[in-house]
Every structure is written in C-alpha cells, then in structure tokens.
Amino acid sequence: MTAVDRGVTGRQPQAVRSALAVLEEVARAGAGVTAKEVAEGLGLPPATTYRLLNLLVGEEYLVRLPDLHGFALGAKVAGLAGVIAPARVPTAARRAVADLRGRVRAGVHLVLVAGPTVRCADVDPDLPLASPALVEGHLHASAVGHLVLAEADDWREAVHHPGRLEALTDATPTRPADVEACLAQVRAHGFAGQVGQLHAGVGCLAVPVRGAGGLLVAAVAVTSTRGVVPVEYLDATRECAAVLAPLLD
C-alpha cells in the first residue's frame, strides 16, 4: 500500500520549533540543566517542556543524567556534530600558536570567537584544557568568556540565566556585580585573567585577537596550574595575538 503524504499541517510546525528550542536551550545551558530551568528559559509550560524533553530523550537527541537531576545532549547530536567540519585554522596560525607554546611553560590554546559563541579550535596537546566544553559554555567563569562579555553592550544577553549564574567553583562569579567587576578589569587592561573560577587552582590569561575592524575574532589563552594568572607571559601572548590577527580576520 502506498503511504499517503499528508504534509506538515496543523500544530506540527510549532511543535517542531518548540522541540528544537528545547534542544538549543539544553546545548546553551550545558549538561545538568533541569526541566524547570529549560521551561523558565523558554517561557514554555512545564508540562509541555517535560513532554518535549522526554520525546528528545526517547529519540536519543538528549540523555537524562544518571542522577536524574538534569539533561545533556545525546548521541545523535554528537553524531550530527561529527559531520560538521572542524573549525578551520590556517596552518600559519597553528604555527604561531605552536611557537608560543615553545616559549612558555604553560598550556597555550587558540579559541575562535563569533559574537557570543566561542570554540576551542586548537587546544594544547601537551597541556590540554580540562574541559573545552566548560570554556565554551560558561562565559561568566572563563577568561576567554570575560573577553567576549566585555565586548557586549549588555553581557546579560550573552549568558544563560544571568540572574542565576552557575557556580563551578567557590571562586566563580555568580552575582552580576562580580561579573561586572571582572569585565571592568578587562576593559581597563585589555586582557582577561582569572584564577579558579572555572577549575579550582587553575589560572588563565586571555589576550584578544582582533580583526582589521577591531572586531574580536579569537583569543589566545594561557593556562597554568600554579594558582595564579600567568601574566609573565603577557608580552609573548600579545605578540602571538598580533601575528594571528591578519591570519584569522
């Protein structure tokens, strides 16, 4: 029997949009986001949110975390991400980053920036980031994130739930005033530094890479487990950023 194509009708388009919005909200919030937070973030009724979350879990686009306390992206999303081409970094840019790695005793990472989105494009293979996903998903807690938020007219529009910032460590800025103090330092000094806000005991220095129009296009991040911001590498990192600017513009 030939199947009848009834097309997309009735409320189906809105249901699809709502499901995709839930998926995006989980991706934006990061692993562990609760159904209540998703509902509040999207302004959806809790019952609708629960149904959509369960549907996405059933289809393996989301997974329910083992402690049943929240959700995370599932295997199908990872599969889709796998077919997307990795961030392209020119060979000359990778060489510039490698050169800096040879000059410092710390991890050196290249992070690409596009508006409020950051992507760890070249992570130090010898001293890797503990979790690139945390860097990309918690702008309020990372030095690179502070560079990004300092560019925004209103940093609250670039983070998830600005009124309930997640505390990843005891040092994570969770109050708006604390975040604004960090951003004021970035604007005053032209670079970002933080210690222990993302991972306890880890310090990070982030220097902006700007295109010809002054737009923030990337950041060079230098991480250290000595529990301080590795400012002794500031000049070398700025030199690297200057080399990268025309290569990444």
N, C-alpha and C positions, 0 to 999 in steps of 0.2 A: 504494500500500500504506500502510495506516495505521501510524504509528510506535507502538511499544509503550512505554508509560511504566513503566519498572522502578523508579522512585523512587530514593531515596538509600539505598544499602544497604552492608553490609559495612564496609570500612575507609574509605569515601569521606568520612564526616563528619570523621574525624580528619585525613585528608589535606587537606581544605578548611581546617580550623583551623590546620594547620601552615603551609599556604601563606599564609594571612592573617597569621600570626605573623611569617613571614619579611618580608612586605611592611611590617608595622608596625615591625619591627626596623630595616629599611633607612631608613624615614622617621625613626625616632627617632635613629639613628646619624648620619644625614646622608650626603651624596654622598661616595663614595670608600670606604665600608665594604667590607671584604673578606669573602669567603665564610667564611674561618676565623673572623673576628670574629662574623659572624652565627651560625655554628654554636655558638660558645662562649657567645654571649649568650643563646641559646635552649636550650642543652643538647641540641641535635639532633646525630645522627651526621653527619659531614662528607659522606658520600655522599648522604644524604637532603637535606641542605641544598643541595648542588650541583644535584641534580635539580630541587628546587623553584625555585631561582634561575633555572635555565635555562628552566623552564616559564614563569615570570613574565616573563623577557626575551622569550621567544617570543610571548607574548600582549601585549607592549608595556606591561605594568604596571611593568617595570623596564627600565633600559638598562645595558649594560656600558660603562664609561667608555673613552674612546679609548685610554688607555694600558694597558687590560686589567687594571688594578690594583684595580678595585673596581666597585661598583654604585651606581646612583642611581635615583630614581623616574622612571618613564617617562611617555609622552604620555597614556596612558589615565588615569593617576592625576591628571594635570593637568586632563584633561577632566572627571573627576569633581569635582575641587576647584572647577572653574569654575562648576558648577551649584549649589554651596553658597553661600548668601547671604553676602556680605561682612560682616565684623564691623560691628555697628550701633553707631555713636557718636552720641549725641544732638547736635543742632545746637548747643545751648548749650555742650556740652563742646568741640566743634570751635572755637567762638568763643573759648572760654577759652584753648585752645592757640594759636590764631592771635594772640590778644592778647599772649601771652608771646613769640611769635616777633617781634612788633613791638618788644619791649623789650630783646631781647638780640641780640648779634652772633654767633650760633651756631645750629646746627641744633636744632630742637625737635621731639620725637616723642612720640606717645602710644602706650603699649604696654599692652594688656589682659592681665590675669593671671587664670588659673583653675587653682589648685593649682600643679603644676609646669609647666603649659603657658603659654607667653607668645605673644602675637600682636601684631605691629606693625600697629596699627589706623589710625594717622594719622601718616604719615611726612612730614617737612618737604619740601614740593615744591621749595623753592629750594636747600636744603642737605640732600639726601636721605642716608639711610643707605647705606653702600657695599654692604651685603648684609643685608637683613632676615632672610634665612634663617639666617645665622650667629648673629644675635642670638637667634633662636628656637630654634636647635638646639645651642648651646654655652653652657649656663648658667654653666659654670665660668669662662668667659672674658669675660663681659659684665657691665657694672654692673647692668643690669636683672636678669640672672641671679643676681647676688650677692644682690640684694634677695630674690629668690624662695628661694634656697637658705638664706638666713639665717632664713627662717620655718620651715623643715622641722626636724622632730625629728632626722632623720638625713639630711643632704644627699646622702649617697651613693645613697639610694634614688631621687633625682630626676634623676640624671645617668646617661649611658650609659658603661658600663665605668669605674667610679670608680677602679679600680686602674690604668687606662691612659688618663688624660685626654689628649686631643689637644692638641698644641702648635700653635697657629695662628700664633704669632709667637715670638720669643725671650723675650718677657715673659709669655707665657701661663702661669698657674699650673698645673702638671701634677702636683705632689705633693700628697697630701691635706693635709699640714701647711701648704702655701702657700694652698690654698683656705680652710682653717680660719682662717688669719690674715686673709684678706680678709673673711670673714664676721664675725670678731670686730670689725673696724673698722666694719662696717655696724651691728652691734648697739650699739656704743659711741656712734656718732654719728647714727644714724637716717637715714642716706642712704648711697649707694654711689658710689664713684669709682674709675676705673681708667684707666690710660694704656697704650696699645699692646698690651693683652692680646688684643684681637680683631683690630685692624688697627694696623700699625706707625705710630706718630706721631699716633694719634687718641686723644684723651681723652674720657671720658664721665662725666657726673654723672647719677645716677638718684635721684629722690625718690619715695617710696611714696605711693600714693593708697589710703586705707583707707576701707572702708565703715563703717556705723554700729557694727557689732560689732567693729571693729578688724581685720577681715579685709583682707588685701592684695588689691585688685581691679584695680589698674593701677599704672603708673609713668610719670612724666614724665622723659624722657631728654633731656639737653642735650649735644650732641657738638661737639667743637672739634678742628680740625686743627693747633692751636698746640702740641700735645705736652704739654698739662697738663690736669688736671681743672678745668673752668671753674667753680670754687667761687664766683667773684664773682657768679654768678647764682643762688646757693643760695637766698637770701631770696625772690627773684622766683619761682623754681621752686616753692618751698614754698607761696607764695601761690596759685599756679596749682593746685597739688595740692589745696589746701583748697577751692577753688572747684569742682574736679572731683569731690570725694568724694561729695556728695549726688547728683550727676548720674549717676554710674556705679555707685552702690550697688545 
